[in-house]
Every structure is written in structure tokens, then in C-alpha cells.
Amino acid sequence: MKERSFLDTNVLVYTDDADSPKKQQRALSLIEQGWRSQNLVLSTQVLQEYFSAATRKLGVSAEAAQRKIQLLARLEIASIAHEDIVLAIDIYRLYRLSLWDSLIVRMAQKTDCPVLYSEDMNAGQVIAGVRIINPFAE
């Protein structure tokens, strides 16, 4: 991972998904690479969404999810300000993404990450200067 990169929530969730071993391994590899290079960025939104999805959908204990968030918080974590919400609404209007995805793109843009790893958005698309890459695409 050479350039600054931002992770969408789905990448974090796959780190706990034993039912998808290939995706789990790829997600863990991305985080490991980002950890080593210190070029990986997350947002408070991503951490919140991870906790919700991991505990609700995958049955991860609250304690285990909390510990993972504490470890991930050693990476660069961006907090969403009210200005970011306004700018995310511009992205929402221009690109017809959900507001939540628009906030993810906005935070990648704000933190100077030219790459956003996400399974949920259109791979290859460039939105607000951020290139979407599906890390799980074959």
C-alpha cells in the first residue's frame, strides 16, 4: 500500500467473516499493509458502522469489537465535522450515492486519500478525486 488509502466499513467487517475466507484474508492483508506503511485512514463513521455490523450480523462480542476498534484507533482516524456533511450532500446530489457512502468518499477526499477500498461502490469510478477500488474483485 504505497499511497494513502481509505477503507470502507465492509473491508473491516470481512476481517471477522469466517464464512468468506478469501475476503477475510484479503481484508486482513490490506489492514496489515496499511499498518506497516502508516498510509491507511479510517473515519469515526467507519468504526461505528463496523461495531454495529460485526456485533449484529456476525455475532462478534461487544468486547471483541471494542478491542478491535481500540487497536484500529492507532491508525489515522478522521472525525466528521458539520462541513463534511454539507460537502457529502454535494457528492450525494452529483453522484447519486447514499448519504453514508457520500460521507465515506468525503472523508477520503478530506484526508487526501486518492484511493478508497470498497466493495459497495462502483469499482474504477473516480468520485470527487477519489478512485474506488474493490479489493475483493477477482
C-alpha positions in Angstrom: 0.0 0.0 0.0 2.1 2.9 -1.3 -0.4 5.7 -1.5 -2.7 6.9 1.3 -5.8 4.8 1.3 -9.2 4.9 3.0 -11.2 1.8 4.0 -14.9 1.5 3.8 -16.7 -0.4 6.5 -17.2 -3.6 4.5 -13.5 -4.2 4.5 -13.3 -4.1 8.3 -16.4 -6.4 8.6 -14.8 -9.0 6.4 -11.9 -9.3 8.8 -14.4 -11.1 11.1 -16.3 -13.1 8.5 -15.1 -16.7 8.6 -17.8 -17.6 6.1 -15.8 -15.7 3.4 -12.3 -16.9 4.0 -10.8 -15.3 0.8 -12.3 -11.9 1.5 -11.3 -12.2 5.2 -7.7 -12.9 4.2 -7.7 -10.0 1.7 -9.2 -7.6 4.3 -6.6 -8.6 6.9 -3.8 -8.2 4.3 -5.0 -4.7 3.5 -5.0 -3.7 7.1 -1.6 -5.2 7.7 -0.1 -3.4 4.7 -1.7 -0.2 5.9 -0.5 -0.7 9.4 3.1 -1.2 8.2 3.0 1.8 5.8 1.0 4.0 8.0 -0.9 5.1 4.9 -4.3 3.8 6.0 -7.1 6.1 7.1 -10.4 5.3 8.7 -13.2 7.6 10.0 -15.3 7.6 13.1 -18.2 6.6 10.9 -16.4 3.5 9.7 -15.6 2.5 13.2 -19.2 2.9 14.3 -20.6 1.0 11.3 -18.1 -1.7 11.9 -19.2 -2.2 15.5 -22.8 -2.3 14.5 -22.4 -4.8 11.7 -19.9 -7.0 13.4 -22.0 -7.4 16.6 -25.3 -7.6 14.9 -24.7 -9.5 11.7 -21.6 -11.6 12.6 -22.2 -12.2 16.3 -18.9 -10.7 17.3 -19.0 -10.0 21.0 -19.1 -6.3 22.0 -15.9 -6.8 23.9 -14.0 -8.2 20.9 -15.4 -5.5 18.6 -14.4 -2.8 21.1 -10.9 -4.2 21.4 -10.5 -4.2 17.6 -11.7 -0.6 17.5 -9.1 0.3 20.1 -6.4 -1.3 18.0 -7.6 0.3 14.8 -7.7 3.7 16.5 -3.9 3.7 16.4 -4.2 4.4 12.7 -5.2 7.8 11.4 -8.9 8.4 12.3 -10.8 11.3 10.7 -13.8 12.8 12.5 -16.8 14.1 10.6 -17.5 17.8 11.0 -20.7 19.6 10.0 -18.9 21.0 7.0 -18.2 17.5 5.8 -21.9 16.6 6.0 -22.7 19.6 3.8 -20.0 18.6 1.3 -21.1 15.0 1.4 -24.6 16.1 0.4 -23.0 17.7 -2.7 -21.5 14.3 -3.5 -24.8 12.7 -2.9 -26.5 15.1 -5.3 -23.9 14.8 -8.0 -23.2 11.1 -7.9 -26.4 9.6 -6.5 -24.7 7.7 -3.8 -26.3 7.1 -0.4 -25.5 9.8 2.1 -23.5 7.2 4.1 -21.3 6.4 1.1 -21.0 10.1 0.2 -19.7 10.7 3.7 -17.1 7.9 3.2 -16.0 9.5 -0.1 -15.9 12.9 1.5 -13.7 11.7 4.3 -11.3 10.0 1.9 -11.2 13.3 0.0 -10.7 15.4 3.2 -7.8 13.2 4.3 -6.0 13.3 0.9 -6.6 9.6 0.2 -6.6 9.1 -3.6 -7.8 5.5 -3.1 -10.9 4.2 -1.4 -11.2 0.5 -0.9 -14.9 -0.5 -1.0 -16.9 -3.4 -2.2 -20.1 -1.4 -2.2 -19.3 1.3 -4.7 -18.6 1.3 -8.4 -15.0 0.0 -8.8 -12.9 2.1 -11.1 -15.1 5.2 -10.7 -13.5 8.4 -9.6 -15.7 10.5 -7.3 -14.5 13.9 -6.0 -10.9 12.9 -6.9 -11.1 9.6 -5.1 -10.7 6.3 -7.1 -12.8 3.4 -5.9 -11.2 0.0 -5.8 -12.9 -3.2 -5.0 -10.3 -5.1 -3.1 -12.2 -8.3 -3.5 -12.6 -8.3 -7.2 -11.1 -11.3 -8.9 
